[in-house]
Amino acid sequence: MSETLILSHRVAGQTIPAVIAMEQRNPADRDDLIVHIPEAGAATVATAAKAAQDALGPVAAAGIEARSDALNRIGRAIANNATELAMLIARETGKTVRDARGEAMRASRIFEFFAGEALRNAGERFESTRPGAMVEVMHSPVGVVGLITPWNFPIAIPAWKIAPALAFGNTVVWKPSEVSSASAVALMRIIAEARMPAGSVNLVLGSGPTGQAICAERRIDAVSFTGSEGVGRCVREIVAARGARVQLEMGGVNGFIVLADADLDIAVDCVATGAFFAAGQRCTATSRIIVEDGIADAFLSALHSRVQQFAIGDPRLEKTDIGPLASPLQKQRVSQQVSAVRNEGRVAAFGTVPDDDDCYFAPTLFDHVGADSLLAQEEIFGPVAGMFRVRDFDAAMALLNNSRHGLSAGLCTSSLKHAEAFKRDARAGMLMVNLPTAGVDHHAPFGGMGSSSYGPREQGRAARAFYTTMRTTYQRPA
């Protein structure tokens, strides 16, 4: 049976109906779920920003315990509704229901973590160099924060932006991806029931023009964006031009090194899950597999055998390991990039030519890839990876670091010497030893180097840096 959802913006605690501008369908079953989405223009964004600005006073007056309690309520409500949220995410974006359930629980824990951070003592007090005077360092809210979030983690990434923003006394104008708007509305419904001042979080739906309006809105003091590198550059230009604060997470071309001394089973597990789970639609997914020559053939054979065991199919089913890509447009983009790789003369070691009639894309691996390949420098947001054969650890590290990106990097080895050298020399913000490049903890900093990131880290205690302004006070008794 087909279900149609008609979505609305939510501003200052009120639902704001609007003209429908676009739709998203279940990428695994186009007739199962149809989501109708409005497009917020500059006027709606301005109204949302004004509501957020007006809420700053009531939020401050309510105090830190009220904020902590609200975040805990949100976390518990997400956990209590994890099954329903997971099925909606699966139907809307094609993420497997098992993966989506894990995402919901992670979002719950993020809100609960920042409930604690809202109460954590932060700041310093120490003597001035001037006799009788004291110095105090305080962390104050930035103000109104604009959040632009992607579809691949439709509630976890919003959680790791919204939760710290609220914990540290800010208010929010949030634009989710149009591909995951129904999941965003479901999360917003939970947030709205947390008994925070009206206007604490405002949801504006839409596509690129809505995001541009957020970046240009003068009442918005800071913008945090997660998405593609090209859009991220535009966000930075618009926000920085008006002197506001900006934070960007823009993905990567993540490398994973497999040395000859690695445990083959661990290496295969790291690469198979890191490259192909979630249909490769993770900014930390492995796309460059860098393998020592001596074990390359054995590794490739074992990896192919493991991938053949994956169940590819309907994301609503518990048995499914890999679902479809999130939309026909996403399928088109990945297909075009893979065609460009084939036009380089690369031959796939495994992976079939996709059917144009659906959004599925089989795990695909190209062997004997060179450093000049598109696979070496451009993010392919799908289950596609390249295998690079190298003579030794030094050559592997040189290839790993030959990228303008630097989000996540991995190494599989039994050598402490090589592990320490990797941790010291790899140019990436997150380093994994005998673990997949995809997979991070909610209480630890998240972010990259180079073209992957801009601004302070997200998640964990490090999130305070972006969502607060440090102020220094000097005082001497009269």
KOLFITOR-134920 format. One record per residue (C-alpha): residue number from 0; x, y, z; residue in three letters. Coordinates in steps of 0.5 Angstrom, whole numbers, plus 500, padded with zeros to 3 digits. Layout:
BEGIN
+-----+-----+-----+-----+-----+
|   k |   u |   v |   w |   r |
+-----+-----+-----+-----+-----+
| NUM |   X |   Y |   Z | ala |
...
+-----+-----+-----+-----+-----+
***
This chain:
BEGIN
+-----+-----+-----+-----+-----+
|   k |   u |   v |   w |   r |
+-----+-----+-----+-----+-----+
|   0 | 500 | 500 | 500 | met |
|   1 | 503 | 507 | 498 | ser |
|   2 | 503 | 512 | 503 | glu |
|   3 | 504 | 520 | 502 | thr |
|   4 | 507 | 525 | 507 | leu |
|   5 | 506 | 532 | 506 | ile |
|   6 | 511 | 536 | 510 | leu |
|   7 | 511 | 543 | 513 | ser |
|   8 | 516 | 548 | 516 | his |
|   9 | 516 | 549 | 523 | arg |
|  10 | 518 | 556 | 526 | val |
|  11 | 517 | 558 | 533 | ala |
|  12 | 513 | 552 | 535 | gly |
|  13 | 508 | 553 | 530 | gln |
|  14 | 507 | 549 | 523 | thr |
|  15 | 508 | 553 | 517 | ile |
|  16 | 504 | 550 | 511 | pro |
|  17 | 507 | 552 | 504 | ala |
|  18 | 507 | 550 | 497 | val |
|  19 | 510 | 543 | 495 | ile |
|  20 | 516 | 544 | 491 | ala |
|  21 | 519 | 537 | 490 | met |
|  22 | 518 | 530 | 492 | glu |
|  23 | 522 | 524 | 495 | gln |
|  24 | 521 | 517 | 494 | arg |
|  25 | 523 | 510 | 497 | asn |
|  26 | 529 | 509 | 492 | pro |
|  27 | 528 | 501 | 493 | ala |
|  28 | 520 | 501 | 492 | asp |
|  29 | 518 | 508 | 488 | arg |
|  30 | 510 | 507 | 490 | asp |
|  31 | 511 | 505 | 497 | asp |
|  32 | 513 | 512 | 500 | leu |
|  33 | 512 | 519 | 497 | ile |
|  34 | 514 | 525 | 501 | val |
|  35 | 512 | 532 | 498 | his |
|  36 | 517 | 537 | 501 | ile |
|  37 | 516 | 545 | 500 | pro |
|  38 | 522 | 550 | 499 | glu |
|  39 | 523 | 555 | 504 | ala |
|  40 | 525 | 562 | 501 | gly |
|  41 | 529 | 568 | 504 | ala |
|  42 | 523 | 570 | 507 | ala |
|  43 | 521 | 564 | 511 | thr |
|  44 | 528 | 563 | 513 | val |
|  45 | 528 | 570 | 516 | ala |
|  46 | 522 | 569 | 520 | thr |
|  47 | 526 | 563 | 523 | ala |
|  48 | 532 | 567 | 524 | ala |
|  49 | 528 | 572 | 528 | lys |
|  50 | 524 | 567 | 532 | ala |
|  51 | 531 | 564 | 534 | ala |
|  52 | 534 | 570 | 536 | gln |
|  53 | 528 | 572 | 540 | asp |
|  54 | 528 | 565 | 543 | ala |
|  55 | 536 | 567 | 546 | leu |
|  56 | 533 | 571 | 552 | gly |
|  57 | 528 | 565 | 554 | pro |
|  58 | 533 | 560 | 553 | val |
|  59 | 538 | 564 | 557 | ala |
|  60 | 533 | 565 | 563 | ala |
|  61 | 531 | 558 | 563 | ala |
|  62 | 538 | 556 | 565 | gly |
|  63 | 543 | 550 | 564 | ile |
|  64 | 539 | 545 | 568 | glu |
|  65 | 533 | 546 | 564 | ala |
|  66 | 537 | 545 | 557 | arg |
|  67 | 540 | 539 | 560 | ser |
|  68 | 533 | 536 | 562 | asp |
|  69 | 531 | 538 | 555 | ala |
|  70 | 536 | 534 | 552 | leu |
|  71 | 536 | 528 | 556 | asn |
|  72 | 528 | 528 | 554 | arg |
|  73 | 530 | 528 | 547 | ile |
|  74 | 535 | 523 | 547 | gly |
|  75 | 530 | 518 | 551 | arg |
|  76 | 524 | 520 | 546 | ala |
|  77 | 529 | 518 | 540 | ile |
|  78 | 531 | 511 | 544 | ala |
|  79 | 524 | 510 | 545 | asn |
|  80 | 522 | 511 | 538 | asn |
|  81 | 528 | 508 | 535 | ala |
|  82 | 524 | 502 | 531 | thr |
|  83 | 519 | 507 | 528 | glu |
|  84 | 525 | 512 | 526 | leu |
|  85 | 529 | 506 | 523 | ala |
|  86 | 523 | 504 | 518 | met |
|  87 | 522 | 511 | 516 | leu |
|  88 | 529 | 512 | 515 | ile |
|  89 | 530 | 506 | 511 | ala |
|  90 | 524 | 507 | 507 | arg |
|  91 | 526 | 515 | 505 | glu |
|  92 | 533 | 514 | 504 | thr |
|  93 | 534 | 506 | 502 | gly |
|  94 | 539 | 506 | 509 | lys |
|  95 | 538 | 498 | 511 | thr |
|  96 | 533 | 498 | 517 | val |
|  97 | 539 | 495 | 522 | arg |
|  98 | 544 | 501 | 520 | asp |
|  99 | 538 | 506 | 521 | ala |
| 100 | 536 | 503 | 528 | arg |
| 101 | 544 | 504 | 530 | gly |
| 102 | 544 | 511 | 527 | glu |
| 103 | 537 | 512 | 532 | ala |
| 104 | 541 | 510 | 538 | met |
| 105 | 547 | 514 | 536 | arg |
| 106 | 543 | 520 | 536 | ala |
| 107 | 540 | 518 | 542 | ser |
| 108 | 546 | 518 | 546 | arg |
| 109 | 549 | 524 | 543 | ile |
| 110 | 543 | 528 | 546 | phe |
| 111 | 544 | 525 | 552 | glu |
| 112 | 552 | 526 | 552 | phe |
| 113 | 551 | 534 | 551 | phe |
| 114 | 546 | 534 | 556 | ala |
| 115 | 552 | 532 | 561 | gly |
| 116 | 556 | 537 | 557 | glu |
| 117 | 551 | 543 | 559 | ala |
| 118 | 552 | 542 | 566 | leu |
| 119 | 560 | 541 | 565 | arg |
| 120 | 564 | 547 | 569 | asn |
| 121 | 568 | 550 | 563 | ala |
| 122 | 572 | 557 | 564 | gly |
| 123 | 578 | 559 | 568 | glu |
| 124 | 580 | 564 | 573 | arg |
| 125 | 587 | 566 | 575 | phe |
| 126 | 591 | 572 | 577 | glu |
| 127 | 593 | 578 | 573 | ser |
| 128 | 600 | 580 | 572 | thr |
| 129 | 597 | 587 | 575 | arg |
| 130 | 597 | 587 | 583 | pro |
| 131 | 590 | 586 | 586 | gly |
| 132 | 586 | 584 | 579 | ala |
| 133 | 583 | 577 | 577 | met |
| 134 | 582 | 574 | 570 | val |
| 135 | 576 | 570 | 568 | glu |
| 136 | 575 | 566 | 562 | val |
| 137 | 568 | 565 | 560 | met |
| 138 | 565 | 561 | 554 | his |
| 139 | 558 | 565 | 552 | ser |
| 140 | 553 | 562 | 546 | pro |
| 141 | 555 | 564 | 539 | val |
| 142 | 547 | 566 | 538 | gly |
| 143 | 543 | 564 | 532 | val |
| 144 | 546 | 558 | 529 | val |
| 145 | 544 | 555 | 522 | gly |
| 146 | 545 | 548 | 521 | leu |
| 147 | 545 | 545 | 514 | ile |
| 148 | 545 | 537 | 514 | thr |
| 149 | 546 | 531 | 509 | pro |
| 150 | 541 | 525 | 508 | trp |
| 151 | 546 | 520 | 509 | asn |
| 152 | 546 | 520 | 516 | phe |
| 153 | 539 | 524 | 517 | pro |
| 154 | 538 | 524 | 524 | ile |
| 155 | 545 | 523 | 527 | ala |
| 156 | 549 | 528 | 524 | ile |
| 157 | 543 | 533 | 526 | pro |
| 158 | 544 | 531 | 533 | ala |
| 159 | 551 | 532 | 533 | trp |
| 160 | 550 | 539 | 531 | lys |
| 161 | 543 | 541 | 534 | ile |
| 162 | 545 | 538 | 541 | ala |
| 163 | 551 | 542 | 542 | pro |
| 164 | 548 | 548 | 540 | ala |
| 165 | 543 | 547 | 545 | leu |
| 166 | 547 | 545 | 550 | ala |
| 167 | 551 | 551 | 550 | phe |
| 168 | 545 | 556 | 550 | gly |
| 169 | 544 | 557 | 542 | asn |
| 170 | 538 | 557 | 538 | thr |
| 171 | 538 | 554 | 531 | val |
| 172 | 535 | 554 | 524 | val |
| 173 | 536 | 548 | 521 | trp |
| 174 | 535 | 546 | 514 | lys |
| 175 | 536 | 538 | 512 | pro |
| 176 | 537 | 535 | 506 | ser |
| 177 | 531 | 535 | 501 | glu |
| 178 | 532 | 527 | 500 | val |
| 179 | 531 | 526 | 508 | ser |
| 180 | 526 | 531 | 510 | ser |
| 181 | 521 | 526 | 513 | ala |
| 182 | 526 | 523 | 517 | ser |
| 183 | 528 | 531 | 519 | ala |
| 184 | 521 | 532 | 521 | val |
| 185 | 520 | 526 | 525 | ala |
| 186 | 526 | 528 | 529 | leu |
| 187 | 523 | 535 | 529 | met |
| 188 | 517 | 533 | 532 | arg |
| 189 | 521 | 529 | 538 | ile |
| 190 | 525 | 536 | 539 | ile |
| 191 | 518 | 540 | 539 | ala |
| 192 | 516 | 536 | 545 | glu |
| 193 | 522 | 537 | 549 | ala |
| 194 | 519 | 543 | 553 | arg |
| 195 | 524 | 548 | 551 | met |
| 196 | 522 | 556 | 549 | pro |
| 197 | 519 | 557 | 542 | ala |
| 198 | 524 | 558 | 537 | gly |
| 199 | 529 | 554 | 540 | ser |
| 200 | 530 | 550 | 534 | val |
| 201 | 526 | 552 | 527 | asn |
| 202 | 526 | 547 | 521 | leu |
| 203 | 526 | 550 | 514 | val |
| 204 | 525 | 545 | 509 | leu |
| 205 | 528 | 546 | 502 | gly |
| 206 | 534 | 545 | 497 | ser |
| 207 | 540 | 549 | 495 | gly |
| 208 | 536 | 556 | 495 | pro |
| 209 | 534 | 555 | 502 | thr |
| 210 | 541 | 553 | 504 | gly |
| 211 | 544 | 560 | 501 | gln |
| 212 | 538 | 564 | 504 | ala |
| 213 | 541 | 561 | 511 | ile |
| 214 | 548 | 563 | 509 | cys |
| 215 | 546 | 570 | 507 | ala |
| 216 | 541 | 571 | 513 | glu |
| 217 | 544 | 577 | 517 | arg |
| 218 | 541 | 574 | 524 | arg |
| 219 | 545 | 568 | 523 | ile |
| 220 | 551 | 568 | 527 | asp |
| 221 | 554 | 562 | 525 | ala |
| 222 | 553 | 556 | 520 | val |
| 223 | 555 | 549 | 520 | ser |
| 224 | 555 | 545 | 514 | phe |
| 225 | 556 | 538 | 512 | thr |
| 226 | 556 | 536 | 505 | gly |
| 227 | 560 | 536 | 498 | ser |
| 228 | 566 | 540 | 497 | glu |
| 229 | 563 | 544 | 492 | gly |
| 230 | 557 | 546 | 496 | val |
| 231 | 562 | 547 | 502 | gly |
| 232 | 566 | 552 | 498 | arg |
| 233 | 560 | 556 | 497 | cys |
| 234 | 557 | 556 | 504 | val |
| 235 | 564 | 559 | 506 | arg |
| 236 | 564 | 564 | 501 | glu |
| 237 | 557 | 567 | 503 | ile |
| 238 | 558 | 566 | 510 | val |
| 239 | 565 | 569 | 511 | ala |
| 240 | 563 | 575 | 507 | ala |
| 241 | 559 | 577 | 512 | arg |
| 242 | 564 | 576 | 518 | gly |
| 243 | 560 | 570 | 521 | ala |
| 244 | 563 | 564 | 523 | arg |
| 245 | 563 | 557 | 519 | val |
| 246 | 564 | 550 | 520 | gln |
| 247 | 565 | 545 | 514 | leu |
| 248 | 565 | 538 | 514 | glu |
| 249 | 566 | 536 | 506 | met |
| 250 | 568 | 528 | 506 | gly |
| 251 | 574 | 525 | 503 | gly |
| 252 | 577 | 520 | 499 | val |
| 253 | 579 | 515 | 504 | asn |
| 254 | 585 | 511 | 504 | gly |
| 255 | 586 | 504 | 508 | phe |
| 256 | 593 | 501 | 508 | ile |
| 257 | 594 | 493 | 508 | val |
| 258 | 601 | 491 | 510 | leu |
| 259 | 604 | 484 | 508 | ala |
| 260 | 604 | 483 | 516 | asp |
| 261 | 596 | 484 | 517 | ala |
| 262 | 591 | 479 | 519 | asp |
| 263 | 588 | 478 | 513 | leu |
| 264 | 581 | 476 | 516 | asp |
| 265 | 581 | 483 | 520 | ile |
| 266 | 584 | 487 | 513 | ala |
| 267 | 578 | 484 | 509 | val |
| 268 | 573 | 485 | 514 | asp |
| 269 | 575 | 493 | 515 | cys |
| 270 | 575 | 494 | 508 | val |
| 271 | 569 | 490 | 506 | ala |
| 272 | 565 | 494 | 511 | thr |
| 273 | 568 | 500 | 510 | gly |
| 274 | 568 | 501 | 503 | ala |
| 275 | 561 | 498 | 501 | phe |
| 276 | 556 | 498 | 507 | phe |
| 277 | 551 | 503 | 507 | ala |
| 278 | 552 | 503 | 500 | ala |
| 279 | 558 | 507 | 500 | gly |
| 280 | 555 | 513 | 502 | gln |
| 281 | 559 | 515 | 508 | arg |
| 282 | 564 | 521 | 508 | cys |
| 283 | 569 | 516 | 512 | thr |
| 284 | 568 | 510 | 507 | ala |
| 285 | 574 | 507 | 504 | thr |
| 286 | 575 | 508 | 497 | ser |
| 287 | 583 | 507 | 496 | arg |
| 288 | 585 | 500 | 498 | ile |
| 289 | 593 | 501 | 498 | ile |
| 290 | 596 | 493 | 499 | val |
| 291 | 603 | 491 | 499 | glu |
| 292 | 604 | 487 | 493 | asp |
| 293 | 606 | 480 | 496 | gly |
| 294 | 599 | 479 | 499 | ile |
| 295 | 595 | 483 | 494 | ala |
| 296 | 592 | 477 | 490 | asp |
| 297 | 590 | 473 | 496 | ala |
| 298 | 587 | 479 | 499 | phe |
| 299 | 583 | 481 | 493 | leu |
| 300 | 580 | 474 | 493 | ser |
| 301 | 578 | 474 | 500 | ala |
| 302 | 575 | 481 | 499 | leu |
| 303 | 571 | 478 | 493 | his |
| 304 | 569 | 472 | 497 | ser |
| 305 | 567 | 476 | 503 | arg |
| 306 | 563 | 481 | 498 | val |
| 307 | 559 | 476 | 495 | gln |
| 308 | 556 | 474 | 502 | gln |
| 309 | 553 | 481 | 502 | phe |
| 310 | 545 | 481 | 502 | ala |
| 311 | 543 | 486 | 497 | ile |
| 312 | 536 | 488 | 497 | gly |
| 313 | 530 | 491 | 500 | asp |
| 314 | 533 | 496 | 506 | pro |
| 315 | 526 | 495 | 510 | arg |
| 316 | 528 | 487 | 511 | leu |
| 317 | 533 | 485 | 517 | glu |
| 318 | 537 | 480 | 513 | lys |
| 319 | 539 | 486 | 508 | thr |
| 320 | 546 | 488 | 508 | asp |
| 321 | 546 | 493 | 503 | ile |
| 322 | 541 | 497 | 500 | gly |
| 323 | 540 | 502 | 494 | pro |
| 324 | 543 | 509 | 493 | leu |
| 325 | 539 | 514 | 496 | ala |
| 326 | 535 | 517 | 490 | ser |
| 327 | 536 | 516 | 482 | pro |
| 328 | 540 | 523 | 482 | leu |
| 329 | 545 | 519 | 486 | gln |
| 330 | 545 | 513 | 482 | lys |
| 331 | 546 | 517 | 476 | gln |
| 332 | 552 | 521 | 479 | arg |
| 333 | 555 | 515 | 481 | val |
| 334 | 554 | 511 | 474 | ser |
| 335 | 557 | 517 | 471 | gln |
| 336 | 563 | 517 | 475 | gln |
| 337 | 564 | 509 | 474 | val |
| 338 | 564 | 510 | 467 | ser |
| 339 | 569 | 516 | 467 | ala |
| 340 | 574 | 511 | 471 | val |
| 341 | 572 | 505 | 466 | arg |
| 342 | 574 | 510 | 460 | asn |
| 343 | 581 | 511 | 463 | glu |
| 344 | 582 | 504 | 461 | gly |
| 345 | 581 | 501 | 468 | arg |
| 346 | 577 | 494 | 469 | val |
| 347 | 573 | 492 | 475 | ala |
| 348 | 575 | 486 | 479 | ala |
| 349 | 568 | 485 | 481 | phe |
| 350 | 562 | 489 | 480 | gly |
| 351 | 556 | 489 | 475 | thr |
| 352 | 554 | 494 | 470 | val |
| 353 | 548 | 497 | 474 | pro |
| 354 | 541 | 497 | 471 | asp |
| 355 | 538 | 503 | 470 | asp |
| 356 | 531 | 502 | 472 | asp |
| 357 | 533 | 502 | 480 | asp |
| 358 | 537 | 505 | 485 | cys |
| 359 | 541 | 499 | 486 | tyr |
| 360 | 549 | 499 | 485 | phe |
| 361 | 553 | 493 | 486 | ala |
| 362 | 559 | 493 | 490 | pro |
| 363 | 565 | 495 | 485 | thr |
| 364 | 572 | 494 | 486 | leu |
| 365 | 577 | 497 | 480 | phe |
| 366 | 584 | 493 | 481 | asp |
| 367 | 591 | 496 | 479 | his |
| 368 | 589 | 503 | 480 | val |
| 369 | 594 | 509 | 479 | gly |
| 370 | 595 | 515 | 482 | ala |
| 371 | 593 | 519 | 476 | asp |
| 372 | 586 | 516 | 477 | ser |
| 373 | 579 | 519 | 478 | leu |
| 374 | 579 | 514 | 484 | leu |
| 375 | 585 | 517 | 487 | ala |
| 376 | 583 | 524 | 488 | gln |
| 377 | 575 | 525 | 487 | glu |
| 378 | 570 | 522 | 492 | glu |
| 379 | 565 | 517 | 489 | ile |
| 380 | 559 | 517 | 494 | phe |
| 381 | 557 | 510 | 492 | gly |
| 382 | 560 | 502 | 493 | pro |
| 383 | 566 | 503 | 489 | val |
| 384 | 573 | 503 | 491 | ala |
| 385 | 580 | 502 | 487 | gly |
| 386 | 586 | 498 | 489 | met |
| 387 | 593 | 500 | 489 | phe |
| 388 | 598 | 496 | 489 | arg |
| 389 | 605 | 498 | 492 | val |
| 390 | 612 | 495 | 494 | arg |
| 391 | 612 | 497 | 501 | asp |
| 392 | 610 | 501 | 507 | phe |
| 393 | 613 | 507 | 505 | asp |
| 394 | 610 | 507 | 498 | ala |
| 395 | 604 | 506 | 501 | ala |
| 396 | 604 | 512 | 506 | met |
| 397 | 606 | 516 | 500 | ala |
| 398 | 600 | 514 | 496 | leu |
| 399 | 596 | 515 | 502 | leu |
| 400 | 598 | 522 | 503 | asn |
| 401 | 598 | 524 | 496 | asn |
| 402 | 591 | 527 | 496 | ser |
| 403 | 588 | 534 | 498 | arg |
| 404 | 583 | 531 | 502 | his |
| 405 | 584 | 528 | 509 | gly |
| 406 | 578 | 526 | 513 | leu |
| 407 | 579 | 518 | 515 | ser |
| 408 | 585 | 514 | 514 | ala |
| 409 | 586 | 506 | 516 | gly |
| 410 | 592 | 501 | 517 | leu |
| 411 | 592 | 494 | 518 | cys |
| 412 | 598 | 491 | 521 | thr |
| 413 | 601 | 487 | 526 | ser |
| 414 | 607 | 492 | 527 | ser |
| 415 | 607 | 497 | 532 | leu |
| 416 | 613 | 500 | 529 | lys |
| 417 | 609 | 501 | 522 | his |
| 418 | 602 | 503 | 527 | ala |
| 419 | 606 | 508 | 530 | glu |
| 420 | 609 | 511 | 524 | ala |
| 421 | 602 | 511 | 521 | phe |
| 422 | 599 | 515 | 527 | lys |
| 423 | 605 | 520 | 526 | arg |
| 424 | 605 | 521 | 519 | asp |
| 425 | 598 | 520 | 516 | ala |
| 426 | 595 | 526 | 514 | arg |
| 427 | 588 | 525 | 516 | ala |
| 428 | 584 | 528 | 522 | gly |
| 429 | 582 | 521 | 524 | met |
| 430 | 586 | 515 | 524 | leu |
| 431 | 584 | 508 | 524 | met |
| 432 | 589 | 502 | 526 | val |
| 433 | 586 | 495 | 525 | asn |
| 434 | 579 | 498 | 524 | leu |
| 435 | 575 | 501 | 518 | pro |
| 436 | 575 | 508 | 516 | thr |
| 437 | 568 | 508 | 517 | ala |
| 438 | 566 | 508 | 524 | gly |
| 439 | 567 | 513 | 530 | val |
| 440 | 565 | 514 | 537 | asp |
| 441 | 560 | 519 | 539 | his |
| 442 | 564 | 522 | 545 | his |
| 443 | 570 | 523 | 540 | ala |
| 444 | 572 | 529 | 536 | pro |
| 445 | 570 | 528 | 529 | phe |
| 446 | 573 | 532 | 523 | gly |
| 447 | 579 | 532 | 517 | gly |
| 448 | 585 | 536 | 514 | met |
| 449 | 586 | 539 | 508 | gly |
| 450 | 579 | 540 | 503 | ser |
| 451 | 575 | 535 | 508 | ser |
| 452 | 574 | 540 | 513 | ser |
| 453 | 574 | 547 | 515 | tyr |
| 454 | 573 | 550 | 522 | gly |
| 455 | 573 | 547 | 529 | pro |
| 456 | 572 | 539 | 530 | arg |
| 457 | 565 | 537 | 531 | glu |
| 458 | 562 | 532 | 537 | gln |
| 459 | 565 | 530 | 544 | gly |
| 460 | 568 | 536 | 548 | arg |
| 461 | 571 | 539 | 542 | ala |
| 462 | 564 | 541 | 540 | ala |
| 463 | 564 | 547 | 545 | arg |
| 464 | 569 | 551 | 541 | ala |
| 465 | 565 | 552 | 535 | phe |
| 466 | 558 | 553 | 539 | tyr |
| 467 | 561 | 558 | 544 | thr |
| 468 | 565 | 565 | 544 | thr |
| 469 | 571 | 565 | 549 | met |
| 470 | 571 | 572 | 553 | arg |
| 471 | 576 | 574 | 558 | thr |
| 472 | 574 | 579 | 563 | thr |
| 473 | 579 | 583 | 568 | tyr |
| 474 | 577 | 585 | 574 | gln |
| 475 | 580 | 589 | 580 | arg |
| 476 | 576 | 591 | 586 | pro |
| 477 | 574 | 599 | 587 | ala |
+-----+-----+-----+-----+-----+
***
